[in-house]
Amino acid sequence: MPTEARLSTLETRHAALERRITDEGQRPAPDTGELHRLKLEKLRLKEEMERLRHRPH
């Protein structure tokens, strides 16, 4: 998959995770385990996006 297409896919997934984190955090009794898992996944995606952006072409 070309770099730009991969970045686009990762950005879409990252935004979806952000929405899920927000939704979970606004629940009356948020699942802290789920919040932690979602935040770790979001961080992993962000790190992968940064690697792709700064990789030599």
Residue pairs with C-beta under 8 A, 6 or more apart in sequence:
1 9
3 52
3 55
3 57
6 52
7 49
7 52
7 53
10 45
10 48
10 49
10 52
11 49
13 45
14 42
14 45
14 46
14 49
17 38
17 41
17 42
17 45
18 42
20 38
21 35
21 38
21 39
21 42
24 30
24 31
24 34
24 35
24 38
25 35
